[in-house]
Amino acid sequence: MRYAHGNFEAFVRPLKPEGVEKKAAWIVGGGLGGMAAAAFLIRDAGMAPSMITILEASDENGGALDGAGNAQTGWLIRGGREMEEQFQCLWDLYRSIPSLEMPDGTVLDEFYYLNRLDPSSSPLRAMCGQGQPVPDRHSLTLTGKARREIIALILADEDKLAGKTISDVLSGDFMASNFWLFWRSMFAFETWHSAVEMKRYLARFVHQILGLKDLRTLKFTKYNQQESLSLPLATWLAGQGVVFRHGVRVTNVVVDTLSGKKVATHIDWLENGVVAGVDLTPEELVFVTNGSMVALLQNSACGRDESFDVLFFTGRPA
Ligand SMILES: Cc1cc2nc3c(=O)[nH]c(=O)nc-3n(C[C@H](O)[C@H](O)[C@H](O)COP(=O)(O)OP(=O)(O)OC[C@H]3O[C@@H](n4cnc5c(N)ncnc54)[C@H](O)[C@@H]3O)c2cc1C
């Protein structure tokens, strides 16, 4: 917690909720969100792991963190996440998950020491003109006007930005800067993206600005994120007794709102094409963590699919 704020509450162990020993949980989606939900239910809510079932439509855990392959043929992964110190929830989770490689260490220990020993940095962050370094690449090249526009955007009320794009609020001066080149290539922004989104990213990632020039504030896992993040978490959960059910695509969660509360009463699913489901009692909780950015894979984590929008190859191509 060296660089974090608010550890007063972070270090307190939660009180066990009343009646948790009678509770069960159904988690829809076996991505990082679903597995994190299971881990927090065990660690922080004191739920018995065997009472937790993860329903996952694909054959794999990890969702968007998918990756598959081997050292001989290379790995195929859909994307790599730029990671950083301020992932409060993620590091809180992984401080409790045993590393698969570091004896007596957690995944957080493994990640921390890896990045201390081998920090990220890019001596040539961007090129132009067929391999030439970008001019003034050690500077953000922001004019006074561009600086004032950024500050105005950070301070603007969101309702005043409704319906506006980035190019509506930041002028050509800003667009010509290295700041914009580095920023947009780090966070995948286009000029026609939402001004509100840009404002929120500026607030969320303000501490990354000094690292824009060489990416030194980013951190990376040792392997692809399926092997470095999903696998240890899934291994720990399964070892605790959490039930993983793959090939189960949830088609509906029936929710009763008559009592003024939202109460899930039934889950419908297709298990390998067969219609099935479960009636729920009031003691059963449902968490839907089915993601939003990545379409379901058809075959396996390494299967080629029309839905792949970004493909990164590492290692030797097959
Ligand atoms: C290319 C790419 C780059 C990214 N870069 C970054 C980054 O730099 N930094 C960062 O912080 N984040 C990044 N992200 C975002 C991050 O990876 C996701 O926010 C996170 O992995 C989402 O986890 P999740 O569990 O919520 O959803 P998902 O990983 O999408 O998992 C959802 C799971 O639910 C399953 N599912 C869906 N529907 C059903 C159903 N009906 N029944 C049963 N199961 C179902 C899916 O098969 C999947 O396994 C990136 C994502 C992508 C794709």
The ligand as an ORCA input file, in Angstrom:
! r2SCAN-3c Opt
* xyz 0 1
  C      -8.043     -6.296    -26.097
  C      -8.339     -5.863    -24.683
  C      -7.481     -4.986    -24.041
  C      -7.744     -4.582    -22.732
  N      -6.853     -3.753    -22.111
  C      -7.029     -3.446    -20.804
  C      -6.050     -2.680    -20.106
  O      -5.069     -2.270    -20.689
  N      -6.241     -2.423    -18.795
  C      -7.362     -2.876    -18.140
  O      -7.490     -2.632    -16.948
  N      -8.312     -3.584    -18.780
  C      -8.170     -3.880    -20.084
  N      -9.106     -4.608    -20.744
  C     -10.362     -4.902    -20.031
  C     -10.278     -6.135    -19.133
  O      -9.616     -7.180    -19.793
  C     -11.725     -6.540    -18.831
  O     -12.389     -5.446    -18.219
  C     -11.849     -7.713    -17.891
  O     -11.017     -8.792    -18.275
  C     -13.312     -8.111    -17.886
  O     -13.510     -9.200    -17.000
  P     -14.963     -9.736    -16.764
  O     -14.855    -10.990    -15.974
  O     -15.823     -8.646    -16.252
  O     -15.557    -10.044    -18.210
  P     -15.032    -11.111    -19.273
  O     -13.573    -11.313    -19.174
  O     -15.621    -10.694    -20.591
  O     -15.693    -12.473    -18.778
  C     -17.051    -12.743    -18.960
  C     -17.203    -14.250    -18.991
  O     -18.595    -14.530    -19.030
  C     -18.812    -15.567    -19.944
  N     -20.187    -15.411    -20.391
  C     -20.707    -14.407    -21.142
  N     -22.034    -14.587    -21.316
  C     -22.340    -15.720    -20.626
  C     -23.558    -16.418    -20.410
  N     -24.711    -15.996    -20.929
  N     -23.534    -17.565    -19.655
  C     -22.361    -17.998    -19.113
  N     -21.180    -17.370    -19.307
  C     -21.180    -16.254    -20.048
  C     -17.784    -15.347    -21.057
  O     -17.522    -16.550    -21.761
  C     -16.591    -14.884    -20.237
  O     -15.766    -15.969    -19.838
  C      -8.902     -5.032    -22.057
  C      -9.769     -5.905    -22.713
  C      -9.503     -6.314    -24.006
  C     -10.451     -7.265    -24.688
*
